[in-house]
Amino acid sequence: MISDFSDAYIGKCLQQKRKEKKVTQDVICAACNRSKTYISNVERGKASASVELLMGYCEVLGVTPNELLDISPESHMILPELVKALSELPVEKQKQILRILYVL
């Protein structure tokens, strides 16, 4: 979910993209001048990633910050349309849709 930029979410994104690109933590450590313990803690959501570290991952993995954190521009484009459509519905219908979304 785009609004959840917790340490756990960011760490999961970093680890997934690193593994997808078949890059080891050792390579990230060397490129970003960080210890393996720190990189491991960040990827497990136990430590916060600095902007500098995020940019280091981007450089090593050859991705943009949006790609690294799994942010698609389309997700921003649809939100206003959804809000408008929901606001035009009666409250009970809004609650039903919300319950459906939680199930998904």
C-alpha positions in Angstrom: 0.0 0.0 0.0 1.4 3.3 -1.0 0.6 5.2 2.2 2.4 2.7 4.3 6.1 3.8 4.2 7.0 2.0 7.4 10.4 0.6 7.9 9.0 -2.9 7.4 7.5 -1.9 4.0 10.6 -0.1 2.8 12.8 -3.0 3.9 10.6 -5.5 2.1 10.8 -3.5 -1.1 14.6 -3.2 -0.9 15.0 -6.9 -0.3 12.6 -7.9 -3.0 14.1 -5.7 -5.6 17.7 -6.7 -4.6 16.8 -10.4 -4.9 14.9 -9.8 -8.2 18.1 -8.2 -9.6 20.2 -11.0 -8.2 22.4 -8.7 -6.2 23.9 -9.8 -2.8 23.8 -7.8 0.4 27.6 -7.7 0.2 27.4 -5.7 -3.1 25.0 -3.3 -1.5 27.3 -3.0 1.6 30.3 -2.2 -0.5 28.6 0.3 -2.8 26.8 2.1 0.1 29.7 1.9 2.6 27.4 0.2 5.2 27.8 -2.9 7.3 26.1 -6.1 6.5 24.3 -6.0 9.9 22.9 -2.6 9.1 21.7 -3.6 5.6 20.2 -6.8 7.0 18.4 -4.8 9.7 17.0 -2.3 7.1 15.8 -5.1 4.9 14.0 -6.8 7.8 12.4 -3.5 8.9 14.5 -3.4 12.1 16.3 -0.2 11.1 15.4 2.9 9.1 16.8 3.5 5.6 18.3 6.9 4.9 17.6 8.7 1.7 21.3 8.2 0.9 20.9 4.4 1.3 17.8 4.4 -0.8 19.6 6.2 -3.6 22.5 3.8 -3.3 20.1 0.9 -3.8 18.7 2.7 -6.8 22.1 3.2 -8.3 23.3 -0.4 -7.7 20.1 -2.0 -8.9 19.6 0.4 -11.8 16.1 1.4 -10.8 14.2 4.6 -10.0 13.0 5.4 -6.4 9.4 4.7 -7.7 10.4 1.3 -9.0 12.4 0.5 -5.8 9.5 1.3 -3.6 6.9 -0.1 -5.9 5.1 3.2 -6.5 3.3 3.5 -9.8 2.1 6.8 -11.1 -1.2 5.2 -12.0 -2.0 4.6 -8.3 -2.0 8.4 -7.8 -4.2 9.0 -10.9 -7.1 6.8 -9.9 -7.4 7.9 -6.3 -9.2 11.2 -6.9 -11.6 9.4 -9.2 -12.3 6.8 -6.5 -12.9 9.5 -3.9 -15.2 11.4 -6.1 -17.2 8.3 -7.0 -17.4 7.2 -3.4 -18.5 10.6 -2.1 -21.5 10.5 -4.4 -22.8 7.3 -2.9 -25.0 7.0 0.2 -23.1 6.3 3.4 -24.4 2.8 3.7 -23.1 2.0 0.2 -19.7 3.5 1.1 -19.5 1.2 4.2 -20.3 -1.8 2.0 -17.6 -1.0 -0.4 -15.1 -0.4 2.4 -16.0 -3.9 3.8 -15.4 -5.4 0.4 -12.0 -3.6 0.1 -10.9 -5.0 3.5 -11.7 -8.5 2.2 -9.5 -8.0 -0.9 
